[in-house]
Amino acid sequence: MRIVSGIQPTGNLHLGNYLGAIRNWVRMQDAIESDGGDCLFFLADLHALSMPHVPAELASNTREMVAALVACGIDPDRSTLFNQAQVPAHAELQWLLNGTARMGWLNRMTQFKDKSGKNREGASIALFTYPVLQAADVLLYQATHVPVGEDQKQHLELARDIAQKFNNDFCAEDAPVFTLPDPIIPPDAARIMSLRDGSAKMSKSDPSDMSRINLTDDADTIMQKVRKAKTDPEPLPGEAAGLAGRPEAANLVGIYAALAETGTAEVLAEFAGKGFGQFKPALGELLVAKLAPINARFVELRQDRGALDAILHKGAAKARALAAPTLDAAYAALGLVRG
Ligand code: TRP
């Protein structure tokens, strides 16, 4: 079993990033060792070129994301943690796969349609071929499993189609170059919403800092944000159905359940009939207890550029070695002479 996954580097990391993708990666890293497998996790910095970007911000976001991943529990000695830009095999394999990927396949990608919007003619070529780079990311390492959000499932299916067509067109039946990866879509992927508006996702770009719990927030700030979080006047219901039409209440209960690693039903069983005057302090304390150790490591590590660059440097060396055999096999299968 080999798990490979990527994340786009962003700044202002918050609770939604942690409970969304990052914690899931940490769990996989901790579970896989007993199976004799391994994990590769990378910063998809090459993918960031598909949208307009500020170079200095990309560099600082990449380092910031590494600090967050390590603070949250990704161990660079146990997992291979790196950024694409230091492993040229990603870009190389993408080009090789561009010969196999079909225009029709990419034209069906919903992310391209969403992100290019009405301005298709002005979208970058990188936005269009983004899923081919993503296929290269995982095929390069013979990934068996790829944890992704629901929105990335279509890209994973494309990676399988590309792998299958390449194996078919260029490989002997008993010697395929690529493994077909399976997506792992976490069933309980916590959707963390804004503390000010239960219908909007918690987001780094919300102008109100009160809308999110940042990984840099200290205990007092967390308690204050929870105290001020938007709610309704009703007490908590006894069952999940009672949260219908109460997005703010549902969000706070969801955050509690995700942090306590339990379900909505269990949380409601404990707090049924109680008002937010009682629930909010409990939620605040739970947040502080879970986030304080992460916050301490994050705040320290994010300013240690030397340590972050060393982590990436070491991870990239491991990744380059793991990628080499597959990249060589792909060149050879295509008849490219590299004597
Ligand atoms: N496209 C993914 C996202 O936006 C990030 C990503 C890039 C990725 N390459 C990948 C995820 C390879 C899984 C595997 O979330």
Residues whose N, C-alpha, C, O or C-beta is under 5 A from the ligand:
A	BS01	LIG	V4 S5 G6 I7 Q8 A44 Q134 D137 P147 V148
